Amino acid sequence: MKDFDLLKWRCRRGMKELEVILIRYLEQHYTQASAMEQQAFARLLELADIELYAYLVGQQSPAAEEVLALVKKIRQLQPAG
């Protein structure tokens, strides 16, 4: 559980919108995700807020296929608004 707590801390961002999205994924989907998806999530958390935001709103796409797949999944999880 220590790793989970560290990931939750790393979800804290300068942009509240990102923080909400990342923590929602972490709390609701991370533990059931494959090891590859969990690694992709850790890679996402290494990105700068502006780059991560661009990925999650569809302005840009990550080059790594596993990260792209996770970004698409996270986009689909967002409530319509």
N, C-alpha and C positions, 0 to 999 in steps of 0.2 A: 504493500500500500504506500510505501514511502515514495516509490516512483510515480504513482498516481498524484500524490500531493505535490511533487516537484513539477509535474506537467501542469497541474492546475495553477501553480504559481507562475509558470512560464506563459500561461494563457492571459495573464494580466498585460494589458496593452495600453498605449496612449490613446487609442480610439476605443471608446466604450462599445461601439457597434461590433468591432472585432472581438472584443472580450466576451460579449454575450454569445456570439456565434461559436467561438472556440470552446467556451465552457459548456455550452449546450451539447456540442458534439462529444466532448470529453465525458460528460456525466451520463449521456444517454446511449452512446454508441461505441466508445473506445474499448471497453472491456470485452465486447463481443467481436471486435474487429480482428482480422487476421494479423499475424506478426508483421507482414509486409505493410499493411495499412497503418498499423501502429507506428512503424518506422517512418512512413510517409508523414504522419501527423507530427512526429518529433522534428522532421525536416521543415515542415511548414512553420513550426514555432521558432525556427532559427531566422526566418525572414524578417525584414524590416516591415513595419506596419503598412507603409505605402505600397510596397510590392504585394504583400498579402492581401490587402484590400483590393488591388487591381485584379488579382486572381479570383477572389470570391465574388466580385461583381461582374466578372466576365470581360473586363477591359483588356486583360492579358491572359495568356495561358502558360503554365509552367512547362518546361521542356521534358522533364522526367515523367514518364508514363504513369508510374505509380502515384506520384504527387497529383498529376492531372486527374486521375480517376478519383482520388480522395476529394479534390476541390469540387469536382462535379457532384459527388455524393453530398458534400456539405451544402452546396447550392440547392440541391433538391430538398434538403431537410428544412430549409428556411420557410417560415409561414408566409403565405401570400399576403401582400400588403400593399 
